[in-house]
């Protein structure tokens, strides 16, 4: 009687793609300032009947008799042969390292099942030996994860790659059913990973009309992969207690729940400002909204530095109306100040900012200029979502909110490492202000 011995099964975590210190450093640089870092974009046409796809189709047709004997329709199998970039990477991982016994049904994406079943790996290996060698040298690495089912990000030896079009099997199926090549696009922080992915697919004859270019503008394009790059390093840049919150925020964005994503970003920003307040002033932070906490920190910093609060006087609607209706009135900073006062906005930061712009006051503030602007921007988005204003909230506003939060998180983590904790809190505050002038 034959005994089936259990095989060593390869079951890597589908979601976990290991990143190294280089990846974390490069992605963090992008997360802090996307427009300064920029991104690289690879675009091309994904072949339907040529190259590797055409080879597999021809091999299946040669197996026509064998397939028909199993009461399976050859045309149906060819139509189901929907190869995505991730599917090919999975297959070549198997071709490059056959020392691991793998259950194909668990390892391979569904579109490759007929390849293993009817063609086998030997013929592919013989035909594409050069591509296999290139895969081993430039794509594969020790912690390569072949189970890239959701295609949110791909990690090869030289770095992270994000698919921009987020193709699904249904999308590939639609283009293949219509006998059309599919447009594909990927992005990375650097050109090298895209060049090596392009070279690999060119060896397979799977892509054509390709280009790889840097992008610094428009902002919408530079920010488009922000959430996916964030996901690739979330566990490395977030404390464990923050991880689930950031994951929830990212999931809300990807599900199109942009208002919910902005609210989540605002909540986590509140926690960070509370932490900053209580760390620097050694007092419990009162429970209040994001904007109020931000104003409170500003006022405490000004008071701790012995600076006098900007003087303001009450203004009424009649006085403002006279100014606006006066044909000789020129809209200036004083008039802007009155408008802010009319709407009962807490004006201490605004007045100081106006004084800075008019040259009346030097900037004395805790946060770097860009971080301060980002917090202000996040407050605007958060308030508009909370108050259900008429402001249009779309994916770009959600990405900007997430960016504003993440830039604050990364700044504060770096700042804490620079602080000399042996000094008293007033000395610490002064040094932070000096560093961030």
C-alpha positions, 0 to 999 in steps of 0.5 A: 500500500502506498503511503503519501508522505506529507510535503513541506508546504510554503505558506508565507503571510499573504499581506506581509512583505518584508522591508529593510532599513533602506526601504524605510528610509526612502519611503519615510522621506517621501511620506514627509515631503512627497513633492520634494521627494517626487516619484518615478512612474513606469508605463507600458502596454501589457501584451495579450497574445504576444511574448510570454502570454502568447507562448502559454497560449500556444503550449495550451493549444498543443495540449489540445488532445490531452485537455479535450480528453479530460472533457475541458474546453481549450478555448475556455482555458485560454480565455481564463489564462489572465496573467497579471504582473503579480501572477508572473512574478509568482510563477517565476519565483517557483521556476527560480527555486524548486527546492521548496515543495509547494501546493500549487492550489495554495501558492499560485493565483487562480489564473496560473492553475491551467499552466501548472496542470497542462503545460508544466514547468519544464517547458517554460524553464527551457524556453525562458531560462534567461528570464529565470536567471535575471529574476534570480539576480535582480528580482528575487531576494531572501524574503521575497513574497510570491503571494501578492494577491491584492497588488497593493505593493510589490517588493523586489530586491532593489526596492518597493514598487506600487501598481498605480492602476490597481488591476483586478482579475476582472479588469484584466479579464475585460481587456483580454476578452476584447483581445486588447493589450492592457495599459499598466503603470507602476511607481517607486521612489527610485528608478532602479526597481522600475528599470529592473521590473521593466527589463524582466518583462521585456525579456519575456516579451510581455510589455511594449511601449514602455517609459520610466520618468520622474514626476514632481508635479502635479501634486495629485499625481505625486500624492496618488500612491501615498497611502500605499507607500504608508501601508508598506512601512506602517509597522515600522514608523508607528507605535503598536498602539497606533498601528490599528488606527493608521490601518483603519484610516488607510482602509477607509481611504481605499474603500472610498470613505474619504470623510471617515478617513479624514476624521480618523486622521484628525483623531490621531492628530489630536492624540499627538497634540495632547502628547506634545502638550503634556510632554512639554508643559507637564500638565493634563491637556483639557478635552477639546477639539483638534483646533483648540488644542493647537491654539492652546499649545501656541498660547502656552508657548508664547506665554512660556517665552514671556511674549505679549499676546497680540492686542485685539479689539472687538469689532462689530458688523457695522464697522466691518460693513462700513469698511467693505462698502467704502470705495476707497477701502483697500483689502489689507491685513488689518481688514483680514484680521477683522473678518477673522474676529467677526467669525469668532475664530480664536485669533491669537495664532492668526494675529501673530501670523498676520504680524509676521507677514507685515513685518511687525513680529518675529516668528516664535513657534514650536513647530517647523513652518511646514508642519504648522501649515499642515496642522492648519490644513488638517484642521480645515478638512476635519472641521469641514467633515465634522460640520458637514460643510459644502466643501467638496471632500474627495480622494485628494483631500483625504490623502492631504489629511493623511499626509498632514497627520503623518508629517506631524507623527514623523516630526515628533518622533524625530524631535523626541530623539533630539531632546535632552531630557535632563533639562527642564521643560522650559529649556526643552521648549526653547531648544525646540523653537530654536531648532525649528526656526 
